[in-house]
Amino acid sequence: MEQFEASLAKAVEELRRRVGEAVLIHHDEADGVCSAAIVETALEKMGFHVKTLCLDKLFPEVLVKTLSEHRVTVLSDIGSAHVGKIEENIGKDCLAVILDHHDTQPSRKSNVLNLNPELYGYRGERDASASTVAYLFARRVDKGLSRISHLAVIGSVETPGEPAGFNRIALEDSLKEGVVKKWGKDFKIVAEGFGISRVNASQILTILASVGYYRGGVEKALEACLKGFTPEALSLSEKLEEERRRANKALLATIIRRGLGEKRSLQWFDSGSFFKGMGSKVLGSFTSFLSYQRIVDESKYLIGFMEIPREIPGYGLLSSNYVKVSARAPSKLRRMIEEGVKPPLSKILPEACAEHGGFGDGHSVAASGVLPVGVEEKFLETLDGLAG
């Protein structure tokens, strides 16, 4: 913890030397949105003018263009798997700060600061959400920012079980601040504009940012983090959730009727047009849900595909057409991965994506990536070989 705090202090010092404009890239679900709201608040406290860019995946072309146009780039809940790419493309006088909890590698450049608990003996799947990392950073900027510690509590819903490790620090601060209180077996967010459980708050923010990604949902989610949930935001989240629920139900019925594609170590499906108009994060949520259904072989990796629109809100058009791939380990396979019997998705999925012109990242039992349209079958063959 002392080493991590020292790294946070260094990051704050380096940022203070470059106060001006900064771009903040973040993920499109509750942890990503909460961490972005925390980081944006901290950067503005330091005197930065902040531009935000929300992505489900960190497309190399977007990363390269962003690094070339900004002196300071901060990546929240995204970026840890792309340290090498960031090092390759960052300018000599520029700075990149990564606040994340996904599987990663150390940075070799002094102007690429990778603030990830996994590099300090903690587990990103259990001990820290990106929001918690962002909160510890913000607290280092100004102790008064403990008033937004409840955002880290909401973001940490992503990590299962009772809050532990870094997550526990954020929870204890929020209880002291009076913005969170114990509520049965869970915790209730009592900061102004909330008044709901941390789980419900997380669900609403994820729905707004992911299902509503192409319809202004991200902006609504960021606003809700700092001002609370307005009736308009709650109404929109209900409408979007019903839309997603209908799509999930229809896709599940189709998969049950047609069955899953299968290889020696894999099983897969294509979501077709069921999630049209929604952000690609919904594919990961559905794949997680599907991994618990009886139709799934619990010993095989589960893979889902979804074509991605070329338009990225706040950025513009991608140069090519891509497909999102989400992967999950069902319960039996999850135990095999934890015991070292089967390889982690965080290793084999990025490798298989890279083999076919794409990229990927994630955790040991849940990962995702992006591929050029048309290479899906070759990708499955490669991944099946690595999985075996």
C-alpha positions as CSV (number, residue, x, y, z in Angstrom):
1,M,0.0,0.0,0.0
2,E,2.8,2.4,0.8
3,Q,4.4,1.8,-2.6
4,F,1.1,2.4,-4.3
5,E,0.5,5.6,-2.4
6,A,4.0,6.7,-3.5
7,S,3.1,6.0,-7.1
8,L,-0.1,8.0,-6.7
9,A,1.9,10.9,-5.3
10,K,4.3,10.8,-8.2
11,A,1.4,10.9,-10.7
12,V,-0.1,13.9,-9.0
13,E,3.2,15.7,-9.0
14,E,3.7,15.0,-12.7
15,L,0.2,16.2,-13.5
16,R,0.6,19.4,-11.6
17,R,3.6,20.2,-13.8
18,R,1.4,20.0,-16.9
19,V,-1.8,21.7,-15.8
20,G,-3.8,22.8,-18.9
21,E,-5.9,20.6,-21.1
22,A,-6.3,16.9,-20.6
23,V,-8.3,14.1,-22.3
24,L,-9.9,11.5,-20.1
25,I,-10.7,8.1,-21.7
26,H,-13.0,5.9,-19.7
27,H,-15.1,2.7,-20.0
28,D,-18.9,2.6,-20.6
29,E,-20.3,0.9,-17.5
30,A,-20.8,1.8,-13.9
31,D,-17.2,1.4,-12.8
32,G,-15.9,3.3,-15.8
33,V,-18.4,6.1,-15.4
34,C,-17.9,6.4,-11.7
35,S,-14.1,6.4,-12.1
36,A,-14.4,9.0,-14.8
37,A,-16.5,11.3,-12.6
38,I,-14.0,11.0,-9.8
39,V,-11.0,11.6,-12.0
40,E,-12.6,14.5,-13.8
41,T,-13.4,16.2,-10.5
42,A,-9.9,15.7,-9.3
43,L,-8.3,17.0,-12.5
44,E,-10.5,20.1,-12.5
45,K,-9.6,20.7,-8.8
46,M,-6.0,20.8,-10.1
47,G,-6.9,23.3,-12.7
48,F,-7.2,21.1,-15.8
49,H,-9.8,21.7,-18.5
50,V,-11.0,18.1,-19.2
51,K,-12.4,16.5,-22.3
52,T,-14.0,13.0,-21.8
53,L,-14.2,10.2,-24.3
54,C,-16.1,7.0,-23.5
55,L,-15.1,3.8,-25.1
56,D,-16.1,0.1,-24.7
57,K,-12.8,-0.9,-26.2
58,L,-9.6,1.0,-26.6
59,F,-9.2,1.0,-30.4
60,P,-5.6,1.5,-31.4
61,E,-6.4,4.1,-34.0
62,V,-8.4,6.1,-31.4
63,L,-5.6,5.8,-28.9
64,V,-2.8,6.8,-31.3
65,K,-4.8,9.9,-32.5
66,T,-5.7,10.9,-29.0
67,L,-2.1,10.6,-27.8
68,S,-0.9,12.7,-30.7
69,E,-3.3,15.5,-30.1
70,H,-3.1,15.9,-26.3
71,R,-0.2,16.6,-23.9
72,V,-2.0,14.8,-21.0
73,T,-4.0,11.7,-21.4
74,V,-5.7,9.9,-18.5
75,L,-7.2,6.5,-18.9
76,S,-9.7,5.2,-16.3
77,D,-11.0,1.6,-16.2
78,I,-9.4,1.1,-19.6
79,G,-5.8,1.0,-20.9
80,S,-4.0,-1.5,-18.7
81,A,-3.8,-4.1,-21.4
82,H,-2.4,-1.5,-23.9
83,V,0.6,-0.2,-21.9
84,G,3.0,-1.2,-24.8
85,K,0.9,0.6,-27.4
86,I,0.8,3.7,-25.2
87,E,4.6,3.6,-24.7
88,E,5.1,3.3,-28.5
89,N,3.0,6.3,-29.4
90,I,3.3,8.8,-26.6
91,G,5.3,12.0,-27.2
92,K,8.5,12.7,-25.3
93,D,7.0,15.7,-23.4
94,C,3.6,14.1,-22.9
95,L,2.1,12.2,-20.0
96,A,-0.2,9.2,-19.8
97,V,-1.7,8.1,-16.5
98,I,-3.6,4.8,-16.3
99,L,-6.0,4.2,-13.4
100,D,-7.3,0.6,-13.8
101,H,-7.6,-2.8,-12.3
102,H,-7.5,-5.2,-15.3
103,D,-4.6,-7.6,-16.0
104,T,-1.6,-5.6,-17.0
105,Q,2.2,-5.3,-17.2
106,P,4.6,-2.7,-15.8
107,S,5.4,0.4,-17.7
108,R,9.0,0.9,-18.9
109,K,8.6,4.7,-19.6
110,S,8.7,7.4,-17.0
111,N,6.0,9.4,-18.7
112,V,3.6,6.4,-18.8
113,L,2.3,5.9,-15.2
114,N,0.4,2.6,-14.8
115,L,-1.4,2.9,-11.4
116,N,-2.8,-0.7,-11.2
117,P,-3.1,-2.6,-7.9
118,E,-2.2,-5.8,-9.7
119,L,1.4,-4.5,-9.9
120,Y,1.4,-4.1,-6.1
121,G,0.3,-7.5,-4.9
122,Y,-3.4,-7.0,-5.1
123,R,-6.0,-8.7,-7.3
124,G,-8.1,-6.6,-9.6
125,E,-10.9,-9.1,-9.6
126,R,-11.3,-8.9,-5.8
127,D,-9.4,-6.0,-4.1
128,A,-10.0,-2.9,-6.3
129,S,-12.3,-1.5,-8.9
130,A,-11.2,1.2,-11.2
131,S,-13.4,3.6,-9.3
132,T,-11.5,2.8,-6.1
133,V,-8.1,3.4,-7.8
134,A,-9.5,6.7,-9.1
135,Y,-10.8,7.6,-5.6
136,L,-7.4,7.0,-4.0
137,F,-5.9,9.2,-6.7
138,A,-8.5,11.9,-6.1
139,R,-7.9,11.7,-2.3
140,R,-4.2,12.3,-3.0
141,V,-5.1,15.4,-5.0
142,D,-7.3,16.8,-2.3
143,K,-8.5,15.1,0.9
144,G,-11.7,17.0,0.7
145,L,-12.7,14.8,-2.3
146,S,-13.6,12.1,0.2
147,R,-17.0,13.6,-0.2
148,I,-17.4,11.7,-3.5
149,S,-16.1,8.4,-2.0
150,H,-19.6,6.9,-2.5
151,L,-18.8,6.8,-6.3
152,A,-16.1,4.3,-5.6
153,V,-18.5,2.2,-3.5
154,I,-20.9,2.1,-6.5
155,G,-18.1,1.3,-8.9
156,S,-16.8,-1.5,-6.7
157,V,-20.0,-3.5,-7.2
158,E,-18.2,-4.9,-10.2
159,T,-15.8,-6.8,-7.8
160,P,-17.8,-9.7,-6.1
161,G,-18.1,-10.3,-2.4
162,E,-17.7,-8.0,0.6
163,P,-15.6,-4.9,-0.1
164,A,-11.9,-5.9,0.5
165,G,-8.5,-4.5,-0.1
166,F,-8.5,-1.0,-1.6
167,N,-12.3,-1.2,-1.9
168,R,-12.6,-1.4,1.8
169,I,-10.7,1.9,2.2
170,A,-13.2,3.7,0.0
171,L,-16.1,2.1,1.8
172,E,-14.8,3.2,5.3
173,D,-14.2,6.7,4.0
174,S,-17.7,6.9,2.6
175,L,-19.2,5.7,5.9
176,K,-17.2,8.4,7.8
177,E,-18.4,11.0,5.4
178,G,-22.0,10.0,5.8
179,V,-22.6,9.5,2.1
180,V,-23.1,5.7,2.5
181,K,-24.7,3.8,5.3
182,K,-25.1,0.1,6.2
183,W,-28.4,-1.2,4.8
184,G,-29.2,-4.9,5.7
185,K,-26.6,-7.0,3.9
186,D,-25.8,-4.3,1.5
187,F,-25.0,-0.5,1.6
188,K,-27.2,2.4,0.7
189,I,-26.0,5.5,-1.1
190,V,-27.4,8.4,0.9
191,A,-25.5,11.2,-0.9
192,E,-27.8,13.9,-2.3
193,G,-29.8,12.7,-5.3
194,F,-29.3,9.0,-4.6
195,G,-31.2,7.2,-1.7
196,I,-30.8,3.8,-3.3
197,S,-28.6,0.7,-2.7
198,R,-25.1,0.7,-4.3
199,V,-26.2,-2.3,-6.5
200,N,-29.2,-0.4,-7.9
201,A,-27.1,2.7,-8.5
202,S,-24.5,0.5,-10.3
203,Q,-27.2,-1.1,-12.5
204,I,-28.8,2.3,-13.5
205,L,-25.4,3.8,-14.4
206,T,-24.5,0.8,-16.5
207,I,-27.8,0.8,-18.3
208,L,-27.5,4.5,-19.1
209,A,-23.9,4.3,-20.3
210,S,-23.9,1.0,-22.2
211,V,-27.5,0.5,-23.5
212,G,-27.8,4.2,-24.1
213,Y,-24.2,4.6,-25.4
214,Y,-25.4,6.0,-28.8
215,R,-28.2,8.1,-27.4
216,G,-26.6,10.4,-24.9
217,G,-26.7,7.9,-22.0
218,V,-23.0,8.4,-21.1
219,E,-23.5,12.1,-20.5
220,K,-26.6,11.4,-18.4
221,A,-24.7,8.8,-16.3
222,L,-21.7,11.2,-15.7
223,E,-24.2,13.9,-14.6
224,A,-26.0,11.5,-12.3
225,C,-22.7,10.6,-10.6
226,L,-22.1,14.2,-9.4
227,K,-25.7,15.5,-9.2
228,G,-27.8,12.5,-8.4
229,F,-30.5,10.7,-10.4
230,T,-33.0,13.1,-11.9
231,P,-36.5,11.8,-12.8
232,E,-35.5,12.1,-16.5
233,A,-32.4,9.9,-16.0
234,L,-34.4,7.3,-14.0
235,S,-37.1,7.2,-16.7
236,L,-34.6,6.8,-19.5
237,S,-32.8,3.9,-17.6
238,E,-36.1,2.1,-17.2
239,K,-36.9,2.5,-20.9
240,L,-33.4,1.3,-21.9
241,E,-33.5,-1.6,-19.5
242,E,-36.8,-2.8,-20.9
243,E,-35.3,-2.6,-24.4
244,R,-32.3,-4.7,-23.3
245,R,-34.5,-7.2,-21.5
246,R,-36.6,-7.8,-24.6
247,A,-33.4,-8.2,-26.7
248,N,-31.9,-10.7,-24.1
249,K,-35.1,-12.7,-24.0
250,A,-35.4,-12.9,-27.8
251,L,-31.7,-13.8,-28.3
252,L,-31.8,-16.5,-25.6
253,A,-34.9,-18.1,-27.2
254,T,-33.0,-18.1,-30.5
255,I,-29.9,-19.7,-29.0
256,I,-32.0,-22.4,-27.2
257,R,-33.8,-23.2,-30.5
258,R,-30.6,-23.2,-32.7
259,G,-28.1,-24.3,-30.1
260,L,-24.5,-23.0,-29.6
261,G,-21.7,-23.5,-32.1
262,E,-19.1,-25.8,-30.6
263,K,-15.4,-26.8,-30.9
264,R,-13.2,-28.9,-28.7
265,S,-12.8,-26.2,-26.0
266,L,-15.2,-23.5,-27.1
267,Q,-18.9,-22.8,-27.5
268,W,-20.1,-19.6,-29.2
269,F,-23.0,-17.6,-30.6
270,D,-23.6,-14.5,-32.8
271,S,-26.0,-11.9,-31.4
272,G,-26.9,-10.8,-35.0
273,S,-29.1,-7.6,-34.9
274,F,-30.7,-8.2,-31.5
275,F,-28.6,-5.5,-29.8
276,K,-28.8,-3.0,-32.7
277,G,-28.6,0.6,-31.4
278,M,-27.0,-0.4,-28.1
279,G,-23.4,-0.1,-27.0
280,S,-21.4,-3.3,-27.3
281,K,-21.0,-3.6,-23.6
282,V,-24.5,-5.3,-23.6
283,L,-22.9,-8.3,-25.3
284,G,-20.6,-8.9,-22.3
285,S,-23.6,-8.6,-19.9
286,F,-25.6,-11.1,-22.0
287,T,-22.6,-13.5,-22.2
288,S,-22.3,-13.5,-18.5
289,F,-26.0,-14.2,-18.1
290,L,-25.8,-17.0,-20.6
291,S,-22.9,-18.6,-18.9
292,Y,-25.2,-19.7,-16.0
293,Q,-27.9,-21.2,-18.3
294,R,-28.3,-25.0,-18.6
295,I,-27.7,-24.9,-22.4
296,V,-24.1,-24.0,-21.7
297,D,-21.3,-26.6,-21.3
298,E,-19.7,-25.6,-18.0
299,S,-16.3,-26.9,-19.0
300,K,-16.0,-24.8,-22.2
301,Y,-15.1,-21.2,-22.8
302,L,-18.2,-19.2,-23.9
303,I,-17.8,-16.7,-26.8
304,G,-20.2,-14.2,-28.2
305,F,-20.0,-11.9,-31.2
306,M,-21.6,-8.5,-32.1
307,E,-20.9,-6.2,-35.0
308,I,-19.9,-2.6,-33.8
309,P,-21.1,0.6,-35.5
310,R,-18.3,2.6,-36.9
311,E,-19.5,5.8,-35.3
312,I,-18.0,6.6,-31.8
313,P,-19.8,9.4,-30.0
314,G,-17.5,12.3,-29.3
315,Y,-14.8,10.9,-31.6
316,G,-16.1,10.2,-35.1
317,L,-15.8,7.3,-37.6
318,L,-13.5,4.3,-37.2
319,S,-11.5,3.5,-40.3
320,S,-12.8,-0.1,-40.6
321,N,-15.7,-2.3,-39.7
322,Y,-15.2,-4.3,-36.5
323,V,-16.9,-7.0,-34.5
324,K,-16.9,-7.2,-30.7
325,V,-16.1,-10.6,-29.0
326,S,-16.9,-11.3,-25.4
327,A,-15.7,-14.4,-23.5
328,R,-16.7,-15.9,-20.2
329,A,-15.7,-18.9,-18.2
330,P,-18.7,-20.9,-16.9
331,S,-18.6,-22.2,-13.3
332,K,-16.7,-25.5,-13.8
333,L,-14.2,-23.8,-16.2
334,R,-13.8,-20.9,-13.8
335,R,-12.5,-23.4,-11.1
336,M,-10.2,-25.0,-13.6
337,I,-8.7,-21.7,-14.5
338,E,-8.2,-20.7,-10.8
339,E,-6.5,-24.1,-10.2
340,G,-4.2,-23.6,-13.2
341,V,-5.6,-26.5,-15.2
342,K,-6.9,-24.2,-18.0
343,P,-5.4,-21.0,-19.3
344,P,-6.9,-17.6,-18.3
345,L,-8.9,-15.7,-20.8
346,S,-6.8,-12.6,-20.1
347,K,-3.9,-14.4,-21.8
348,I,-5.5,-16.4,-24.6
349,L,-8.1,-14.1,-25.9
350,P,-5.8,-11.1,-26.5
351,E,-3.3,-13.5,-28.2
352,A,-6.0,-14.9,-30.5
353,C,-7.3,-11.4,-31.4
354,A,-3.8,-10.1,-32.2
355,E,-3.3,-13.1,-34.5
356,H,-6.1,-11.8,-36.7
357,G,-5.6,-8.1,-36.7
358,G,-7.5,-7.3,-33.5
359,F,-6.9,-6.7,-29.8
360,G,-8.3,-7.8,-26.4
361,D,-8.0,-7.4,-22.7
362,G,-9.8,-8.4,-19.4
363,H,-9.6,-10.6,-16.4
364,S,-8.8,-14.3,-16.1
365,V,-12.4,-15.5,-16.3
366,A,-14.0,-12.6,-18.2
367,A,-12.4,-10.9,-21.2
368,S,-13.3,-9.2,-24.5
369,G,-11.8,-8.0,-27.7
370,V,-12.3,-6.5,-31.1
371,L,-11.7,-8.1,-34.5
372,P,-12.0,-7.0,-38.1
373,V,-15.3,-8.2,-39.6
374,G,-14.8,-11.5,-41.5
375,V,-12.1,-13.2,-39.4
376,E,-14.4,-14.7,-36.8
377,E,-14.1,-18.3,-37.9
378,K,-10.3,-18.1,-38.1
379,F,-10.3,-16.5,-34.7
380,L,-12.3,-19.3,-33.2
381,E,-9.9,-21.9,-34.6
382,T,-6.9,-20.0,-33.1
383,L,-8.6,-19.5,-29.7
384,D,-9.6,-23.2,-29.6
385,G,-6.0,-24.2,-30.1
386,L,-4.8,-21.9,-27.4
387,A,-7.6,-23.0,-25.0
388,G,-6.7,-26.7,-25.5
